[in-house]
Amino acid sequence: MENLTKIPITYIRGGTSKGAFILEENLPKSQQERDLAILTLYGSPDKRQIDGIGGADPLTSKVAIIKKSNRKGIDVDYTFGQVAINRPYVDYKSNCGNMSAGVGLFAIQKGLVKTDEPYTKIKIYNTNTKKTIESTIPVKNGKVHYLSVKPPMGVPSTGAVLTLGFHNPAGSKTGKLLPTGNPTDELILPDGKSIEVSYVDVTTPSVFVNASSIGLSGIETPDELESNKNALELLEYIRSKGAERIGLVDDYRDATIDSPSVPKVIYVSEPITLDDDPFRLNKNEYQLIGRAMSMQTMHKAFAVTGGICTASAAVIEGTVVNKVTRNSNDGKITIAHPSGIMNFEIKKEVIDGETIISEAKVQRTAKIILDGTAYV
């Protein structure tokens, strides 16, 4: 193996995603060489990622780069990368909340932080969004404590149960809670039809649309949507126009290549009683239904960052999301997604007439799968 380079990695499931967590010092310093090493590690570009650790799915083609922080009051710096599957590209434009759940476990395992019992609070600086996350992790005998509790929907087994608190998460890319200044805007579709959309930026910029306005039921499964080419193209058009509208690209036609992961496009609908597998829910048990896209495919569960943005939009008067949300006044929002539900707690304040999202919390589980050496 004299022609291969060794890279120490820790493979961690965070929430409903997983990927390699790597110390920054163990990667090449130049951006080009670093990205080449990551792409080789994951086996991209290749739709099967057969020659790497990627699982041929956007949810398993993610990387976290970690280093001990020199910032005051911060324990570790964390950079998230979405590794493209079919082309040689690593997207650093946004954070992944699910992968954020694994950062604290990695920091404890690598001795980057001092532990306290029964809980260790770790301050994380996300370089993608320039925002701070506080991860509260159960610890016993100086190690992460794995608890036997009911796992989150979308995950077959449990892990360390932790809480992520996102501080002042608005304006992650655009600098504004509402990038256009409006709770809703008009968007003209290719067929000339006008629909209502909301642009909201909390942990990640997102474009929201009511499912019924684009001819969808709101409860499509990933397989059902993947077989609907017209719907996929329409959702990507809406996302791309959103990227142009909020200033992430100059021309919407460039968004799929130049900004494939942000903004997210999420379609929402009102709660209904759900009787079908994989879960059963009474319409009074949750606040809204959401379907989120990830790299032009439907997320099989729901992204944490996209979920926080959705839950925040739910408590902002007049947004597309707010209009379909049941009982959002207390800031506790439960979203039904293709694999079950996710719970969020949004702290909203109104100061001098301006809406401020001061904190967003979500509970996740995370588990270290392996720790070892990769060869690239």
N, C-alpha and C positions, 0 to 999 in steps of 0.2 A: 504493500500500500504506500510505497514511497512517493507516488504521484498524487496522493490525496492529502488534503488538509484536515486535521482534527479540530472539531468545534465542540466544546462541552455544552450540552443542552439539558434542560429539564422540561419534560413534556407534561403539560398541565391541562386538565379540563377546568375551565372557568364558566360557570353557568351552563349554557347550552352550546358553548363553543370550546375549541381546544387548539393548542398549538405549542410551538417551542418557545421557551423563555430562555433568553441568552444574555449573559453579562456583556455590556458594551465593549469591555476590554478584550473580549474573545472574538470580536469581529474585526475585519479590516477597517482602517480609519477612513479611507476614501469612500464616498457615497457609491460610486460606480462598482468598486470591488465588493463592498458590503452587500449591495443588492444582488450582485452576481452570486455571492456565496449563499444568500438566502434563497434565491430562485433555484439554485442547484440542490440545496437541502430539501426543498419542497417538491422537486421534480417538475418545475414549470419551465417553459410552457409545454403542457401535454394534458389533454382532457382527462386522462386517468392518473396523472402524476405518479406513474408507475415506478419511476426511478428516484422517488423521494418520500418524505413523510407526509405529504399532503394527502388528504382523503378524497380528492376530486369533488369537493364541495366547498363553497365559500365559508361555511361555518368551521371547517377544519383546515383551512388554508390561511392561517393567521399567525403572526409572530409578535412577540413582545421583547423589546430590548431594554435592559434595566441597568442602572448604575446607582451607586451611593451618591446622594445629592450633596452639593455644596450650598444649597439655598437655605436661608434661615428658616427654621421651623419645619423643614421638609426632610423626610427620611430617604426617599428614593425618587429618582427621575425615571419615567416610564414612557417609552415611545412605542406606539402600536403601528404595525404594518399589515395591510390586507394584501396577501400575495395572490396576484392574478393567476388563473389556472391555464388559460389558453394563450397567454402572451407574456413576454418577459417584462413584467412591471410589478413594482411594489408600491402600493398607494398609502401615503402617510397623511392624507388630508383630514382624517377624522380619527376619533378614538373608538374602541370597542368596549362597552361596559361589561360584557360577559368576560372578556379576557382580563379586564381590570380586577375581577374577582380573584385571579390567580397571582396577582403581583405581590400581595402580602405574604402568601405561602412561600413564594420564591425568596422574598427578602428574609424571612425567618430561616429558611433552609440554608441559605448562603451566608448567614451571620451578618447581614447588612444592618440589622436592627437589634436592639435589646428587647427581650421579651418580658412581659408582665403577666401575672395570672390573676384571675381566670381569663382575662381578655387583654389582648395587646392592640393598641391603637397605632396605626401606621399612616403617616401623612405621605401621600403620593402626589408628585407633580407630573401631570400629563403634558408632554411636550407638544402633542398634536394640537391640543385646544388651549394650552397655556392656562389650565384650570387645575384646582386642587381637589383631590379625593381623599377621604378618610376611610380606611378599611379597619373594621373592628373584628378581630379574629380570636376564636377560643384557643387557649393555650394551656397545656398541662405538662408539668415536668420540663418546661423549656421548649416543648415542641408543639406543633399544631395539633389540636385535639379534634379528632374525627368523631362525630356524634351519630348515633343510630336514630335518626329521625326520618320522617317522611320526606322523600326527595322532591324537588320541584318538578312540576309537570314538564315533560319533554326530556327528562333525564331518568334512566332506569334505576340508578343507585344513588346513595347519598354521598356526602363528603363533609368537609368542614363548613359549618353554617356560619356565614359572616354577613355583616351589614356594610354596604357601601353608601357613604354620604358624599354627594357632589355639592361643593360649596360654590355659590354664585355661578351656576352653570350656564346662564344665558349669554348669548353672544359668542359662542365658541369659535365661530369663523367670521361672522359678519360684524360682530361687535354690538349687535342689537337683538333684543328679545323678538321683536317683529321687524325683520329686515326691511320691509317696505313701509313700515309705519302703520299698516292697516291690519285689522284682524282677518279680513278677507279681501281677495282681489279677483278680478275677472281674467279668465284664460280662454282664448279662442282655440278650439280644437281644429285639426286639419280639415274636418268636414264643415267648418263654419259655425258649429254649435258653441255657445258660450256656457262655461261652467264656473262655479265658484271654487276657489282654492284658498288655502291659508299657508303662508310662509312663516315658520316659527324656527328659532334657533336657540335650543336649549340642549346642551351637551353635543348636539350635532344638528346642522341645518336640515330641515325636513319640509316637504311639500305635502299637504294634506288635501284629500279630495273625498267627497261622499261617494261611496260605492255605487249607489243608485244613479248618480249623475253620469257615470260612464258605463252603465249597463251591466254592472256586476251585482251579485247577491250580497257580497260582504263576507260570506262564509265558505268561499272556495278553499279547497285543499291545495297544497303545493302542486300535486300531480294534475289537478283539474286546471289550474292556471297555466301550468307549463304546456298543456295541450291547446291552449287558446292563444294562438300566435297574434291575433289582432289585439287582444287585451294586453299582451306583453309589449307590443309595439306602442300602443297608446300610453301605457304607464311610463315607458321610457321617454316618450315624447313629452309628457307632463313633467317628468323629472328634469329632462334636459332644458325645457323652457324655464323651469324654476331656477336651474343653475345660472342661466343667462340673466334672469330677472333680478337675482340677488347678488350678481356680480362675481360669480365663481368662474365663469367663462365669458368671453366676448361674444361668441356665437353659439347658440344652442346646439348646432350640428356638430360641435367639437366635444360636447359634454361626455358622450359615451367613452371616448378615448382619453380625454384629458382630465376628466373628473368623474370616474365611473362609480365611486362610492358615496359621494356627496353632491347635492343633497340627497337624503333618502326620499323615496316616495312611499307614502302610506295611505291606504284607503280605509275608511272607517264607516261604521254603521251602528244603528241603535241596537240595544240589547234585545234579544229574543230568547225564548226558552229553547235550549239545545238538547235534543234527545239522542243524537247520533254519537257513535264512538269517534274519537277516543275518550271523550268525556261527556258528562251530562251536567247541564247548568240551568237553573231557573233564571229567568230574565232579571229577577230582583237580587241575584247574588253577585252581580258585577255591573260596571258602569258603561262599558262600550265594547264593541268588537273592532279589532284591528288586524290588518294584513300588511306586512311590511316587505319591501323588496330589498334584496341584498345582492349587489353586483348583477343586476338584471334578472335575478331569479327570486322567487318568493322565499323569505326566511321561514324555515320549518317550525320555528317557535316565534320569538320576538326579541329583537336586539334590546339590550339594556339602555343604550344611549337613545335609540329610537323610541323606546318605551317611555323614558323620562321626558323626551320631547313631546310625545303624545299625551302623557298624563299632564304635563304643564299646559299644553294647548287646551286640554279639557277644562282647566280652571280659568282660562282667559276668556272673558265675555266676548261673544260674537264670532269666535272662530268656527270653522267647519266642524272641528272636533267637539267643541263646547255644545254645539247645536244638537248633537246626537247623544250626548252624555247624560246619564241619569244620576242625579244627586252628587254634584261635584263640589259642593260648598265646603266640606271639611278637609279637602285636599287629599283624601285617601281614595286612590283610583285603582280599580281592578280592571285589567284589560283581558278579554278573551282572545286567544290567538290559535293557530292551527294545532298546537300541542297541549293546550290547556289554558291556564290563566297566569298573569303576573300582577303582583301588588306593588304599588308605588305610594309614597307619601310626599306630597309637594307642599312646601311652605311658601305661600304667596303673601306679599305685602303690597299695599297701595300707598305710596308716598307722594304727596302733592299731585295726586291724580295719575301718577305713573305706576304701572304694574311692575313689580320686581319679584323674581323667583330667587329667593335667598338660599334655599337648600332643597335637594331632592334625595330621597333615600329609597333603597331597594335592598331586599335580602336575597342572597344567592348562596349556592354551595360551590365548593371547588375541591379538587382532588389531584394530588401529584400522581401521575401515571408511571413515569419512569425518569430516571436520572442517569445520564451516561454520555457517551461520546459519539458524535455523528461524523461521518467522513464525506467531504465534498471535494 
